[in-house]
Amino acid sequence: MAQKRTGMHPEDIRAILRKRYGSMAALGRLWGVSRTAIPNTINQPGYSVPMEGRLAHELGSPAHEIWPDRYHRDGTPVSFRTDRAIAARQSVNLRKSGGAT
């Protein structure tokens, strides 16, 4: 069985940033983003790939080393978007016959 790649723990990331800036909100103000953007980026995969890059630069490591589960081995981000399919389609003829309202 393949071993899961592990990166930095979210609390370690927060600790480094708190030592430098005091709080996530202070860093957010400095960068001109909302006060929740940085914690959301740390916690939620796919929240903001550009913000992950900025945080990685601040931490002095590539983003794919900090969050290996969010990146392919070549360093490209994993897509967290889902393809949404319509669960049921109504027939066009239902409108004409009055079967659908």
C-alpha positions, 0 to 999 in steps of 0.5 A, spaced: 500 500 500 502 506 498 504 511 503 500 518 504 504 524 503 504 528 509 506 536 509 506 541 514 500 541 519 495 546 519 497 548 526 505 549 525 503 553 519 499 558 523 504 558 529 509 560 524 505 566 521 502 568 528 510 569 530 511 573 524 504 577 524 500 576 530 494 574 527 491 571 521 487 577 520 493 582 521 496 578 515 490 578 511 489 586 512 497 587 510 495 583 504 489 586 502 484 580 503 479 578 508 480 576 515 478 569 513 482 568 507 488 566 510 485 561 515 480 558 509 486 557 505 490 553 510 484 549 512 480 548 505 483 544 499 482 548 493 480 554 496 485 559 493 491 556 489 494 563 488 493 564 496 497 557 497 503 560 493 503 566 497 503 563 503 508 558 501 513 563 499 512 566 506 513 560 509 520 559 505 517 552 502 514 550 495 506 549 496 507 542 493 511 540 499 507 544 504 500 541 502 502 535 498 495 532 498 493 538 494 498 538 488 500 532 483 507 530 484 509 535 478 507 541 482 501 542 479 494 543 483 489 538 484 482 540 481 477 540 487 472 542 482 466 537 481 463 536 474 455 537 476 450 533 472 443 534 472 439 529 476 433 529 472 431 532 465 424 534 463 422 532 457 420 538 452 414 535 450 411 536 457 410 543 457 406 543 450 401 537 453 401 541 460 404 536 464 409 540 467 407 547 471 
